[in-house]
């Protein structure tokens, strides 16, 4: 199941003030360390942010930057990675550490034990390789280290869970929310959309009443 944590939000007040720039006729003043935000800024943000996606008037939402850690099943990432501004800062790695991980703990509850046992079998064979050994025999068959590693990677289930840190914005999260709120992966996208609703002023700025 999708889990999101270590959330940080940056630039909310600054972007809210900037949303008023198109209607300014006087010079833009330099901000103090903590810019003052007025009720009129929040009203404008709510009006601009909740326009239909793609009309452009919600552009100030780009400036509200969100960073978070997310633990996810592998079947979720192809859908998430289709979005334009959702940069992966770093993530746990199957390539580097899969043969050292606890497979059972890393899989969600939908992965069958026979799948876990099969993967553990190939990991056990891989970990028999010692420095200088490039081939090994198992069950009467010979395998190269590369072949066994490819067996490990190729037999990792889609329910295997990893963690990554992501940078995105309210504008992209608005798009994701509207597209995924009622997706059939209700545990994962449902958790994601519920998390969006906990972000400061997200409902007010991004969701139509």
N, C-alpha and C positions, 0 to 999 in steps of 0.2 A: 504494500500500500504506500502511496506517495506520502512523503513526510518533508515539510518545509520548515527550516529553522535558521537561526543567525541572520534574521532580516535586518537590513539597514535601508533607510530612505534618505535621499539627499536632494537638495535644491527645490523643495516644495514651495517655500515662501518666495524665493527668488524668481521662480518660474511664474508664480501667481502674479507677482508684480509686473513681470515682463509681458504677461498676457494683455496688459493695458497699453503697451507701447504703440500699437497701431493708431490709437485715438489721441495720442499726445501731440500737442502743438508747441509745447515749450521744451526746453532742453532737459534731457534725462540727467538726473542728479546722481552723484556717486553715493552708493549705499554705505551705511554704517556697518559695523561687524555683524549685527543682527538687524536686518532691515525690518521696518515697521510695516505690518500688513493690516489693512482695514477691512471692515465688514463688506465694503463695496468690492474689494478684490475677491473675496470669497464668492460673492454673488455673481460677479463676472466669470469667475472660474467655473462655477456650476453651470452657467448659461452656455459658455463656449465648449466646455468639456463634454457635455452630453449631446452635442449635435451628432447626426449620423456619421459613422466611420467613413472616411474618404472625402468628406466635404472640405477639410482643411482648417476649419475654424477651431479645432481642438489641438492645434499644433503645439501649444504651450506645454501639453502633457509630455512631450519629448524631453523636456528639461527636468522632469521629476524622475530621478534615477533610483532604481531599486536594485539592491544586491541581496542574494539569499543563497543558502545551501539547500539542496534538494536531494533526498534519497529516493531513487526511482527504479522501477523495473525496466529491463532493457527494451521491452516492447513499447514503452512510452516515448522513448527519445526520438524515433523517426518522425513522430507527429510534432513534438516540441521543436525540433530543429528546422522545421519548415519556415519558422517565423524569422523575419528579416533582422530585427534588432533584439537578439537574445544571445549575447556573447558568453561563451563558456570560459570562465577564468582559469579553472583547473578542475580535474576530476580524479577519482580513484581509477586505477588502470588494470584491466584484465591482462593486457599484454605484459605488464611488469610483475604483477603480484598474484595473478589467479592461482598459480601452483602453490602459493603459500596461504591462501585464504581458507577459512572454514566454509565450505560450500553450503552445508545445510543451513547455517546461520545467515548466509548471504542470499538465500532463495526465499521468495515469498511462499505463502501457504498453499498456493495452487500448483506448485511444482511437485510431481509425483516422486516418491522415494526411489523408484527404479531409475529415474532420470538422474537423480543425485548420486546414486550408487554407481551408475555408469560413468559419470564424470569423475567421481573420486577414483575409479579404477584407472582411468587414463592419467590422472594427476599422480597417482602412486607410481605408475610405470615411468612417467617423466622424471619423478624425483629419484629414481634409481640411477639415472645418469650421473656419472662422476666426471670431473675434469679429464679431458683427453679421450673419453668414450663417446663415440658418435653413433654406435649401433647397439641394439639390445634385442634379446629374444624373449617373447612373452607368449605363452600358450602355443609354443611351437612355431611362431611367426617372428620374422625379423623386422625391426622398425628402426629407422633413423631417428635421431633426436628431433629433427624438423618435423617428421611425420607424426610423431607422438604429440609434439606441441600443437600441430594443426588439428589433431584429434581433440585435444583439450579445448581449444578455442571454438572449434566447430560444433562441439557437443555441449557447450554452455547453454542452458535454457534461457528463453526470453524472460522468464520470471526471476532471473538473477538480478540482484539489486546492487546499485552503485550510488555514489554520492558525487555531486559536482557543485561548484559555485558559479552563479550566473549573474551577469549584469544586464539589466533591461530598463524599460521606462514605463510610466503610466500609459503612454500612448499604445505601446505594444501590448501591455497587459489588458487594456480595454478591448483590443481586437481579439486576443486569446479568450478572454472571458465570454464575449458575445458569441464566439464560434464554438466554444467547448462546454458551455454551461450544462447542456443536456446531452453530452456525448455518451455513447454506450459504455465507455470505460469510466463508469460512474464513481468508482472508488478513487481513481487517480485524478481525473479531471475534476471530479466533484470536490476533492480535497484542495486542488489548486484554486478553483474558483472561490471556495469558502475562504481560503487564505487571502485572496485578493480583497475580499470584503473587509478584512481586518486592517488593511493598510490605511494610513491617515487620509481622510477625506476621499477615499477611492469611490465610495458609493455616490458621494456628492458631486464629484468632478467627472466621473466616467459613466455612470449608469443613469439612464432616463428614468424619471419618476413614473 
